[in-house]
Amino acid sequence: MEETIKKRIAIFGSTGSIGKQALEVIEANPELFSVEILAAHQNDELLIKQAIKFKPNIVVIGAEQKYQKVKEALSPHHIKVFAGEAALEETAGMDCYDLMIAAIVGFAGLKPTLRAIEEGKTIGLANKETLVVAGDIVMKKAVEFRAPIIPVDSEHSAIFQCLVGEIRNPVEKVILTASGGPFLGRKPNFLVNVKRDHALQHPNWSMGPKISIDSATLMNKGLEMIEAKWLFNLEPSQVEVVIHPQSIIHSMVQFEDGSIKAQMGLPDMKLPIQYAMSFPQRLPNNFPRYNFLKPDSLSFEEPDIKTFRNLYLAQEALSKGGNLPCVLNAANEIAVYAFLRNRVGFLDMTDIIEKTMSEIKYLEHPDLEDYYNSDAEAREYAASLINL
């Protein structure tokens, strides 16, 4: 019997929610996957535990001050240890792995992902900000270097799955579903008093803090609209959002004949992670199944963009394009950072983002350097509004 060649996995962002669940998928399928690289920003203790358990070839810790601790802990295990931003980028360019799980949160994930694309690696993309910030450049490079990008976000994975076998059939529109987060139906007089811990309590999904806050403000769905435009080569008018509180339908594609395909399942990020890692195969698993004999009622409604104005701002950035999505993302990262540290209120985040979008110079056709500069300027301006 022919021996299965293991797919070698590099997880950039291994200590975050996506990274930890990717390791669970690998642990459940040791005959199919091996861990070659683990990279994290600053959670050195968990990174060390992961490395000792999964025995990767290379470990990278972004925070350079934690290098010595990680190196000493992993020295007996003969694991190579590197540190710093440059090391993240350099390691992404190595030839020792087959598929990158790009799960570093925020703008920080852009450079390593670009480097991996330039090496023709397959990318399991969980970092939506990479396409929000520089989607035009990233997708051009993916085509140029023949680097497949397989989405890991549940919504984009759903669209990707609906499009398999439909290559010659034009898409009329894609419909991204949103749970509505923990404050669905609430109005500004309630939201003005929302605190950090309340906002982190997502009703359906287990996610990291930054994405949980983005979900509560609906910014997450706005970023996903921008990501969908680039991933699936769509016009802004072809991307819609609908509120679906049960999170059973993960997204839909409507074709030009009016037919709609939907991908369904219980909310569990391990499923799209596993699909990205095993594509084009589907692997058996013991994940919980949706039971149609005991169904919830599945409901849909229009998002309230008057209350949750982050989604409106993201739609504006999607329509105008240029460097505006980059500015939106940078201001949002600063605003969420401040909210998580109780420095600004829930509704203040939207004000910070809107002011930053109106202040930073608009560039219609930015290059990569322009994106880096716009990101830096937007962060600096947003921070000045908070006195960080």
Residue pairs with C-beta under 8 A, 6 or more apart in sequence:
4 31
4 32
6 31
6 32
6 33
6 34
7 32
7 33
7 34
7 98
7 99
7 277
8 33
8 34
8 36
8 96
8 97
8 98
8 99
9 22
9 26
9 33
9 34
9 35
9 36
9 37
9 97
9 98
9 99
9 100
9 101
9 277
10 36
10 37
10 38
10 39
10 91
10 92
10 97
10 99
10 100
10 101
10 116
11 19
11 22
11 23
11 35
11 37
11 38
11 39
11 100
11 101
11 103
12 37
12 39
12 88
12 92
12 100
12 101
12 102
12 103
12 104
12 109
12 112
12 113
13 19
13 39
13 40
13 41
13 101
13 102
13 103
13 104
13 105
13 109
13 126
13 127
14 20
14 22
14 23
14 38
14 39
14 40
14 47
14 50
14 103
15 40
15 41
15 43
15 46
15 47
15 50
16 40
16 103
16 104
16 105
16 208
17 206
17 207
17 208
17 211
17 269
18 101
18 103
18 126
18 152
18 208
18 269
18 273
19 38
19 40
19 101
19 103
21 269
21 270
21 273
22 101
22 103
22 124
22 273
22 277
23 35
23 50
23 54
24 270
25 33
25 270
25 273
25 274
25 277
26 33
26 34
26 35
26 54
26 277
27 54
28 285
29 278
29 283
32 278
32 283
33 277
35 54
35 55
35 56
36 56
36 57
36 58
36 96
36 97
37 56
37 57
37 58
37 59
37 60
37 91
37 94
37 96
37 97
38 47
38 50
38 51
38 54
38 56
38 58
38 59
38 60
39 59
39 60
39 61
39 62
39 88
39 91
39 104
39 112
40 46
40 47
40 60
40 61
40 62
41 61
41 62
41 63
41 104
41 108
42 61
42 62
42 63
42 66
44 61
44 63
44 66
44 69
44 70
47 59
47 61
47 70
48 69
48 70
48 73
48 74
51 59
51 74
51 77
51 79
52 73
52 74
52 77
55 77
55 79
56 79
57 79
57 80
57 96
58 79
58 80
58 81
58 82
58 91
58 94
58 96
59 70
59 74
59 79
59 80
59 81
59 82
60 81
60 82
60 83
60 87
60 88
60 91
61 67
61 70
61 81
61 82
61 83
62 83
62 84
62 85
62 88
62 108
63 83
64 83
64 84
66 83
67 81
67 82
67 83
67 84
70 81
70 83
71 81
74 81
82 90
82 91
85 108
85 111
88 104
88 111
88 112
89 111
89 112
89 115
90 115
91 112
92 100
92 111
92 112
92 113
92 115
92 116
92 119
92 121
93 115
93 116
93 118
93 119
95 119
97 121
98 121
98 122
99 121
99 122
99 123
99 124
99 276
99 277
100 112
100 113
100 116
100 121
100 122
100 123
100 124
101 124
101 126
101 152
101 273
101 276
101 277
102 109
102 112
102 113
102 116
102 123
102 124
102 125
102 126
102 127
102 130
102 152
103 109
103 126
103 127
103 152
104 112
104 127
105 127
105 129
105 208
105 210
105 211
106 127
106 129
106 210
106 329
106 333
107 129
107 133
107 329
107 330
107 333
107 375
109 127
109 129
109 130
110 127
110 129
110 130
110 133
110 134
110 138
113 123
113 125
113 127
113 130
113 138
114 130
114 134
114 137
114 138
114 141
116 123
116 147
117 123
117 138
117 141
117 142
117 145
117 147
117 149
118 141
118 145
118 147
119 145
119 147
120 145
120 146
120 147
121 147
122 147
122 148
122 149
122 150
123 142
123 147
123 148
123 149
123 150
124 150
124 152
124 273
124 276
124 277
125 131
125 149
125 150
125 151
125 152
125 153
125 156
125 231
125 276
126 152
126 153
126 273
128 153
128 156
128 223
128 224
128 226
128 227
129 223
129 329
129 333
130 138
131 138
131 139
131 226
131 227
131 230
131 231
132 223
132 226
132 227
132 325
132 326
132 328
132 329
133 325
133 326
133 329
133 371
133 375
134 326
134 368
134 371
135 226
135 227
135 229
135 230
135 325
136 230
137 367
137 368
137 371
138 230
139 149
139 230
139 231
139 233
141 147
142 148
142 149
149 231
150 157
150 160
150 275
150 276
150 279
151 157
151 159
151 160
151 227
151 231
151 272
151 276
152 269
152 272
152 273
152 276
153 224
153 227
153 272
154 205
154 250
154 251
154 267
154 269
154 271
154 272
155 176
155 177
155 224
155 228
155 250
155 251
156 224
156 227
156 228
156 231
156 251
157 250
157 263
157 271
157 272
157 275
157 276
158 249
158 250
158 251
158 252
158 262
158 263
158 272
159 174
159 176
159 228
159 231
159 232
159 251
159 252
159 253
159 263
160 231
161 263
161 275
162 251
162 252
162 253
162 261
162 262
162 263
163 171
163 232
163 253
164 280
166 253
166 255
166 261
169 255
169 256
170 255
170 256
171 232
171 234
171 238
171 253
171 254
171 255
171 256
172 238
172 254
172 255
172 256
172 258
173 234
173 237
173 238
173 239
173 240
173 253
173 254
174 228
174 232
174 234
174 238
174 239
174 240
174 251
174 252
174 253
174 254
175 240
175 241
175 242
175 251
175 252
175 253
175 254
175 260
176 221
176 224
176 225
176 228
176 239
176 240
176 241
176 242
176 251
177 241
177 242
177 243
177 244
177 247
177 249
177 250
177 251
177 252
177 300
178 215
178 218
178 220
178 221
178 241
178 242
178 243
178 244
178 303
179 202
179 203
179 204
179 205
179 215
179 243
179 244
179 245
179 246
179 247
180 218
180 243
180 245
180 303
181 202
181 203
181 215
181 216
181 217
181 218
182 198
182 199
182 201
182 202
182 203
182 216
183 190
183 191
183 194
183 199
183 216
184 243
184 245
185 304
186 307
187 307
188 307
188 347
191 307
191 346
191 347
192 345
192 346
192 347
194 216
194 345
194 346
195 342
196 339
196 340
196 342
199 212
199 213
199 216
199 339
199 346
200 209
200 212
200 213
200 216
201 212
202 212
202 215
202 216
203 245
204 246
204 247
204 267
205 215
205 247
205 267
205 269
206 269
207 215
207 269
209 340
210 333
210 336
210 340
211 220
213 336
213 339
213 340
213 349
214 220
214 223
214 332
214 336
215 221
216 346
217 308
217 310
217 346
217 349
217 350
218 303
218 305
218 308
218 310
218 311
219 310
219 311
219 314
219 332
219 353
221 241
221 303
221 311
221 314
222 310
222 311
222 313
222 314
222 315
222 317
222 318
222 328
223 314
223 329
223 332
225 236
225 239
225 241
225 314
225 315
225 318
226 314
226 317
226 318
226 325
228 234
228 239
229 235
229 236
229 238
229 239
229 318
236 315
236 318
236 319
239 318
241 303
241 311
242 300
242 301
242 302
242 303
243 300
243 301
243 302
243 303
244 298
244 299
244 300
245 299
246 296
246 297
246 298
246 299
247 267
248 264
248 265
248 266
248 267
248 290
248 296
248 298
249 262
249 263
249 264
249 298
250 262
250 263
250 264
250 265
250 272
251 262
251 263
252 260
252 261
252 262
252 263
253 260
253 261
253 262
254 260
255 261
264 290
265 271
265 289
265 290
266 287
266 288
266 289
266 290
268 287
268 288
270 285
270 287
271 285
271 287
274 283
274 285
275 282
303 311
305 311
305 312
305 315
306 312
309 350
309 354
310 332
310 349
310 350
310 353
313 328
313 350
313 353
313 354
313 357
314 325
314 328
316 324
316 357
317 324
317 325
317 327
317 328
317 357
318 325
320 362
321 364
322 362
322 363
322 364
322 365
322 366
323 360
323 362
323 363
323 366
323 370
323 371
323 374
324 357
324 362
326 366
326 371
326 374
326 375
326 378
327 356
327 357
327 360
327 374
327 375
327 377
327 378
328 353
328 357
329 375
330 356
330 374
330 375
330 376
330 378
330 379
330 382
331 352
331 353
331 356
331 357
331 378
331 379
331 381
331 382
332 349
332 353
333 379
334 352
334 378
334 379
334 382
334 383
334 386
334 388
335 344
335 348
335 349
335 350
335 352
335 353
335 382
335 386
336 349
337 388
338 344
338 349
338 352
338 386
338 388
339 345
339 346
339 348
339 349
343 386
343 388
344 352
344 386
352 382
352 385
352 386
353 382
355 381
355 385
356 378
356 381
356 382
356 385
359 381
360 374
360 377
360 378
360 381
361 374
361 377
363 370
363 374
366 374
